[in-house]
Amino acid sequence: MSAYRFQGIPDSISAAARDGMRSPQYGHPAHAEVAGGYGPCRQCLRTFQVGVEERLLFTYQPFSDPSALPAPGPVFIHRSPCERYDGTELPASLRALPLALEGYGAGGTLLAQRRVGAQTFESVLDEVFEPAEVRYVHLRNVEAGCFIARIDRQ
């Protein structure tokens, strides 16, 4: 059994963005388009079928800790409802992407940043989670620099 839990963004955020065509956290307009890139969808964590699937772009704040500094950024989700990813391993479709991991402690304090690169994803994740002070990790896309998912200890 994995020691970690991977989660896409909450269903409530995705549903509100789809229904209102605005960022639920900031009120900025959302933008719908046919996928011009792989994404991935921040809710189901599947990559997009470029030129086929419709996606929604909006501003998302990944920190839930009220004492953390805000770090809003652009995210894509499927335009049509999809099922939130909540699992114990990195989805296979994300393994080929350029990934980075950021480990955070109390109050959203950044404690570690690592690119996955040539190492295995699991070895880099274990390294980032090694200090007991690391409470959770943000998975990020190295190319775009944006948030993909949250990872917690089980």
Buried (B, 14 or more C-beta within 10 A) or exposed (E): EEEBBBBBBBBEBBBBBBEEEBBBBEEEEBEEEEBEEBBBBBBBBBBBEEEEBEBBBBBBBBBEBEEBEEBBBBBBBBBEEBEBBEBEEBBEBBEEBEBBBBBBBEEBBEBBEBEBEEEEBBEBBEBBBEEEEBBBBBBBBEEBEBBBBBBEEE
